[in-house]
Amino acid sequence: MAATPPRARTRRLPPEERRRELLDAALDVITDDGFDAVSVEAVARRAGVTRPVIYDLFGDLDGLLVALLDREEEAALGPLLAIVGGDPGDDVEPEQFLVDGVAAFLEAVRANPRTWRLVLMPPRGSSPGLRERIARTRRLIAARITALLDWGVARRGGPLGLDHELFARLIVAAGEDAARLMLLHPRRYPPARLASIARDGLALVPAGSPRGTPPPPALVALAAAPAPALADGRPGETAPDAVAAAASAGAGRMPRAQRREQLLDVTLALLAEEGFDALNMEAVARRAGVNRAIVYRSFANVNLLLLALLRREEIRTRETLDALLPDDPAGHTAPELLALTLARFLTAVTQAPLTYRVVLQRPESAPLVVQKLVSRRRAVLAERLEPLVQWGLAGISAETAGIDVDIVARMLLSVGEELARLTLDDAAYPPERIAASAWALLDVVPLG
């Protein structure tokens, strides 16, 4: 019997050079095979080393991914922070600065897609430390943009009364979504097309103060509504009756259809509170107070359970979204139309917080199959928002003929989703703050 040839020895490298090699290998795995393929074994195989080499340098897979994200963020965010950091100077016009900044950001994404794909769509299953690292970067960029809004609005002379912190968060969310859209569909959504929203948006928002028009009743009602219970268990956290009943039903016998609904309710609560990474059959069984075999009899595997839940919640949210647009848009001004739609949406979000915490989780937080569903859902929603955009633009006195309705609809969707996330999970943004901020902006839009 022939002897097995000895494995080639890994060449010795200085630690910093080895770290660089392993980080490059990890990025290659992500680029070629996707985030779900990333493992210590896969990176070691790509780099031609043994797993202990990775453990010695990074501790574990999370340590490797944090180091990779740190490196790629430094490369990606350096130019971005140079754009949004510091005082632009007295000879710079705010409008042109914003348009140039958006275009430069999107060109940077297009020039280095591997890096930005990691920054904008980090791997799911990440540790709390890695997720906090990503959130901290978002907060840093938002803080820089807040300072730029302070400068730009003052220099421009308005619009006055804006909540700069809130609008900075919305700009970050819209910018990230625009970049993801370009990474997924680079030919259809090149930087110049996406950057047009900055130029067109500024044309619709003149300087000066709001007219002082009373907000629509629906927006007033939203401002008076209690904030939803927050997901981290702060005071006021209560589970909807159906979910509480599902969790307490336990292992008692029940019809198959009822059991499926119970397990879906329990899964909804699990995802809303802990995210997709916490989802497995054992966790669902434990929450439901049943044996795993009962869960498997209802759903053959966790993917089928997840898809069944998403289909059910999609039906529920579709009914809400179908009712967003007023039957007679001609009876409203453009600002009233947008305010009414926003109020109806956020009211629905506050009334069904568990559903919307799941539906609105950021795309990078979800499994690949869910990301595809989310992408399709968002495309459909943006398409359905286009009539709203067209009705709104028709009622504005500014020049709107060249505005890209598709891009405006997609950015409105991004803004609406981020407002909903803030309403659900950030105590600094209760419904009354969001309602007042939205109307302060809409009330300066020039009417036809």
N, C-alpha and C positions, 0 to 999 in steps of 0.2 A: 504494500500500500504506500503510495507516494506521500512523503511528508508535506504538511502544509507550509508554504513559504512564509517566512517571518514577515510581519507587518513592517512597512517602511517606517523608520524613525522620524518623528516630527523634527524638522530643523529648528535649532535654537534661535530665538530672536529676543532682542531687548523687550522688556515688558510693554513699553509705550508703542513700539512697532507691532507687537503681537495684538495689543488692544485694538489698534487701528485696523489690522487685518481682520479680526473677528467682527468688528463693527461693520466693515465693508461686506463681509460674508452675510451677516444678518440682513443688511439692506438688500443684498442680492436675492436672498430667499424671499423677502417680502415682495420685491418687485416682480420676480419670476413666478412665484407660486401663491402669493396672497398671505395675509396675516394668519389665517388658520393653519398654515404650514410651518409657522415659526415654532421651533423647539430647540432645546440645547443640542439634541442629536442632529437635527437638520443643519444647524449652524456649524457644528463641529465637522460634519461630513463635507459641507461646502468649503470649509477652510482647510480641510485635510489634517485635522488635529483630533485628539481624544477629548471626551467630555470633561475630564478633570482639568484640562487647560482652561476651559471656560469658567468652571466653578472657582478655580484659583484666582482668576482675574476679576470676576464679576459677582461671585457668590451664588447667583441663580439666574433663571431666565428673566425675572423682573429687573434684576440689577443690570443685565445686558441691555434690555429694552430702554430702561431709564437713561443709561449712558448713550445709547444710540439717539434717543430723542433729544437729549441735551446737545449732542454734537450737531444734529441736523437743525435743531431750532436755532442754535447760534449762527449757523450758516444762512438760514432762511430769514431769521428775524433781524439780523444785523442791518441789512438794507432797509427793512420795513421800519425799524426803530429810528433809523437815520431820517426817514421821510416824516414820521409823526413826532419826532422828539425835538424839543427846543423851540425857540421863537423863529418863525419863518422870516421875520424882518419887515421893515416898513415899506419896502418896494414891491412886496408880493400882494397880489389881489387874492382874497379868500376863495372866490369862485374858481379861478384858474389853479390855485394850489390844490383844491379838492379834486378837480378833474385830473390833474397831472399825478396826484398821489394815488388815486384809484388805478389809473392806467399803469403806473410804475409797479404797483403791487401785483397786478394781474400779469404783467410781462415777466416779473420775477418768478411767478408760479409756473408760467409756461416754459421758461428757460430751464427750470430745475424741477421737473415733475416728480422725480423719485423722492426728493427731500420733502416737497410740500405734500405729497400723498401721505407721508408718515406724520407730518405735523398736523394736517387737517383731518386725517382718518386713521388715528392710532389704533393699535390692536385691541380688540375686546379681550376680556379676561385679565385686564391690567390690574395691578395692585392699587389699593387706595392711594399710595404715595404717588404713583404715576398719574392717576386721575387728578389728584390735587395739583401736580406739576402742570398739567394741561390747563386746569382752571386758573391757576395763578398767572399763566401767560396771557390768558384772555383778559384777566383783570388789569394786567400791566398795560396791554394795548388799549383797553377801554379808558384807563386813566390818562394816557397820552392823548387820546382823541378828545376826551373831555376838556383838557387844557387847550387843545386846538379850537374846539368849539367856542370856548370862552374868548379866545383871541379873534376868531373869524367873525362871530356874530357881532362883537363890539365894533370891529373895524368896518363891517358891512352896514351896521346900523339896524340889525334885525335878521330874522324875525325875533322880536322880543318876547319874553315870557316862556321860552323853551326850557325844558328840563334837560340840561346838558348831559348829566350823568346817564339818564335813561336813553337819550338818543345816541350816546356813545356806545352803549351796549347793543343797540339795534344796528348801528353801523358795523360793528364787529361781526354780528350774526349774519347780516346781509353779505358782507365781504367774504366770510367763510363759505357761505352757500354759493356765491358767485364763483369762487375759486374751485369748489368741488364740481360745480356744473361744468366748468371749463376742462377740468381734469378728466371727467367722464365723457364729455362730448366736445373735444377741442376744435373740430371743424365747424360745428354748428354755433358754438359760443366762443369766438375768439375774444381777446382782451378788448379790442376797440368796441365791439358790440356791447359787451357787458359794461364797459366804462361809460357808455352813453347815458346810463341811468343817472350818473352824478350830474352831468351837464343838464339833462332834461329836468331832473328834479329841482335843481336850483332855479331854473327858469319859472317853475310853478310856485316858488316860495319867495315872494318879494320881501324887501326889508320893511321895517316898521312894526307897529304893534297890532295885536288882534283887533278885529272890528268891535268886539264886545257883544257879538251875537249870542243869545242864550243857547246852550248846548241842547241837542235833542233829548226828549224825555228818557229814551232808552239809555243814553249815556249818563244821565242823572241817576237813574235807577241802578246802573252798574256801580257808580261811585258810592252809593249808599249801601251796597251789598256787603255782607261780612266777608272778610278774606277767607279763602278755603284753608282747611287744616293743612299744615305743612308736613312734608314727608319725613322730616327728621324727628318727629315725635314731640315737637314743641307744644305748649298748652293749646288745647282745643282739638287735638288729633282725635278723630272719631272715624270708625269704619262705617261705610254705608250698611244699611240694614241687611241687604242681601248677602254681603260678604261676611258680616258678623254671624248671620244665621248659617252660612255655609261652613264656617270654621267650627261652629258648635254642633253641627249635625253629627259629626263623628262617623263611626262605623255602623250605625244602625242601618237596617235593610231599607232600600228605597228603589223605585223603578230606575231602569237603566238611564233613561233620558234625564231624570232628576239628578242622578249621580253625576252624569257628565256636566250638567250645569253647576253642581256644587264644586266639582274639581276645577272648572273654568273660573268660577268666582274666586276660589282660593289662589289659583295661579295668577289671576289679575292682581290680587293684593300683594302677592310675593314679588311680582315684577315691579309694581308701583313703588314698593318700599325698598327693594334691594337691587333691582336691575336684572338684566338678562343673565349676568354672570352667575346669579344665585339659583337659576332655574335648573332643576333636575327632578327626576321622578321621586327620589327619596324626600326632597324638601317639600314637594307637593303633598305626598302622603303624610308626612309629619304634621304639616299645617292642617290638613283635613282630618287628622285623627284616625286614619285608616291604614291598612296594610298596603305595601307597594303593589301587591298582586291586584288589588282593586283598581288602582290607577292604571296598571297595564291592561286590565280587561276593558277599560273604557277607551284607552288610547295606547296604541301599540308601542309608541316611543315618544320621546320628548318633543321631537320635531312636529309630529302630528298633533300633539297637545297644543303646542305653540301656534301652529297654523289654524287650528280650530278656534282658539281664543282670538287671534287677530281677525279672522273672518267675522266672528260675532261682534267684536268691537267696531270693526269697519262698518257693519250694517248700522250700528247705533250712531256712530259719528256721521255717517252719510245722511241719515235722516235730519240731523241737526244742520249739516252744511247745506242741504237742499233748501232749508228755511232761511238761510242767511240773507239772500237777496230779496228785497221788497218786491211785491207783486207789481207795483207801479213806480218804477224809479223816476219817472217824469215828475212825480209829486215832490221830489226832494232836490235841494241844491247838491252840488258835488260834495262839499264838506259834510253835509247831513247824511248823504248816502254812505260815505266811508265810515262816518261815526256810528251810524246805525248798524252797519255790518260788523264793525269791531265790537260794539256793545253786545250784540246777539251772540257772537262767537265767545267772548270772554265770559258772558253769563253762563253759557253752556259748559264752559270749562270749569267754572267754580261749582256748578251743580253736579258734575261727574268727575271729581278730581282723580280717582283711581284710573278710570278709562283714559283720561287725557295725559296722565303721567306716563302711561305706557305708549300711547299713540305718538306723543311728542318727544320721546327720548331721542337724543341726538343720533344720527345715522351710525356714527362710529361705535356706539354702545351696543349695537345689535348684531346677532349672527348674520352671516352672509345671506341666507335665504330671506331674512327679514329686511335686510338692507335693500334687496331687490324689490320687495313688496313696497317698502317705504318710497323708493325712487319712483315706482310706477304710480303710487298714490299721489305723490306730490306733483307729478306731471299732469295727472288728471285734474287735481284741484286747481293748479295754475291755469289750466285751460278753461275751467269753469269760472275763474275770476276775471277772465278777459272781458266778458260783457260788462262787468262792474267797472272795469278800467275805462272801457269805451264810453259808457254812460257818464262817468265822472269827467273825462276829458272833454266831452261835448258841452259840459256846462261851465267850462273855465274860459275866461276871456283871453288868457295868454295863448301864444302860438303853440299848437299841439300836433300839427299835421305830421311831423317827422318822428314823433315819439314811438319807440318800440314797445308795443302793447304786451308782447310776450314777456319781455324782460321786466317791465313794470309789474305784471301779474306775478311773476316768480319772486320778485323782491318784496311785494306786498305779502305774499305767503310767508317768506322768511321772517318778516317783521311781525306778522301776526303770531307765528309759532313762538318766536322769542318772547313776545309780550305774554303769551299764555304760560310759558315756562317760568317767567319771572313772577307772574301772579300766583302760580302754584307753589313755588319753592324758594322764594326770596322775600323775607318779611319786610325788606326795605321798599318793596314795590307793591303795596296794597292796591286794590281796585280803584280807590279814589285818586291815587297819585297817577295811575296810568290813564284814567279817564280825563283828568284835568290836563295832563301833558298832551294827550292826543288832540284835544279840542284847541289848545293853545296854538298848535301847528295848523290844524285844518282851518281855523278861523282867519288865517291870513291868506288863504288861497284865493286868487282873484276870480270873482264870479262873472259869468257871461251876462 
